[in-house]
Amino acid sequence: DIQMTQSPSSLSASVGDRVTITCRASQGISNNLAWFQQKPGKAPKSLIYLASRLQSGVPSKFSGSGSGTDFTLTISSLQPEDFATYYCQQYNTYPRTFGQGTKVEIK
Amino acid sequence: QVQLQQWGAGLLKPSETLSLICAVYGGPFSGYYWSWIRQPPGKGLEWIGEMNDSGSINYNPSLKSRVTISVDTSKNQFSLKLSSVTAADTAVYYCTRGQGIAIWGQGTMVTVSS
């Protein structure tokens, strides 16, 4: 199985900060990577697919980059509604696998 | 706008079979990837299995011996069955659409307890 490792596991940031989350795959996955946002008690929300393409309706403050084994999710200016847990997922190979999550908290 | 509506029994006893259905509203069924994902309380996301756009089904090897995903295209529905459940199968179960998942169902909490 491909292991997906996110860093950091948690971070504290202030409103207006630029935040970057990293996801590393244990082997190359081309650009077959998605990012999700999850708030407590809610279903995940899809943000990005194919590493850098925004899902419909997702604001442009979210951006993704990377290919191969190293990927990043960036939030350009953190807003109160962005405090949540973020997950990456590879869909290059079966079984699909997720990162362990990154919790973004208010500083 | 495409929506996924899921339902099924929320409380099971050990050794019973979990059964969930996901209905697709507002969009076509064919030509997409459909999957099931679960999340134990307080933990991360685990992929259970997926049907691709040509109808082939792949399962997580860790669950493969107990899982069945099936499709009823006439009803625009797909289903999940997980046999011989234990407390470790307690989780919120989600149905999703897309290889790079675009749409999620609302989730169904399934508790396994004697």
Contacts between the chains, C-beta under 8 A, distances in Angstrom:
chain1	res1	chain2	res2	distance
A	1	B	61	7.9
A	32	B	99	7.9
A	32	B	100	7.3
A	33	B	100	7.9
A	34	B	100	4.5
A	34	B	101	6.0
A	36	B	45	7.8
A	36	B	101	7.4
A	43	B	94	6.0
A	43	B	104	4.4
A	43	B	105	6.9
A	43	B	106	5.9
A	43	B	107	4.9
A	44	B	45	7.1
A	44	B	94	7.5
A	44	B	104	5.8
A	45	B	104	7.4
A	46	B	98	7.6
A	46	B	100	7.8
A	46	B	101	5.4
A	46	B	102	5.2
A	46	B	103	7.2
A	46	B	104	7.1
A	49	B	98	7.3
A	49	B	100	2.9
A	49	B	101	7.6
A	49	B	102	7.0
A	50	B	100	6.0
A	53	B	100	8.0
A	55	B	102	5.7
A	56	B	102	7.6
A	87	B	44	6.8
A	87	B	45	5.8
A	89	B	45	7.4
A	89	B	47	7.6
A	89	B	101	7.3
A	91	B	99	5.4
A	91	B	100	6.0
A	91	B	101	8.0
A	94	B	50	7.8
A	94	B	58	4.6
A	95	B	47	5.7
A	95	B	58	7.4
A	95	B	59	7.8
A	95	B	60	4.6
A	95	B	61	6.3
A	95	B	62	7.8
A	96	B	35	7.6
A	96	B	47	4.1
A	96	B	50	6.9
A	97	B	47	6.7
A	98	B	44	5.9
A	98	B	45	4.5
A	98	B	46	7.2
A	98	B	47	6.9
A	99	B	44	7.7
A	100	B	44	5.3
A	101	B	44	5.1
A	101	B	45	7.9
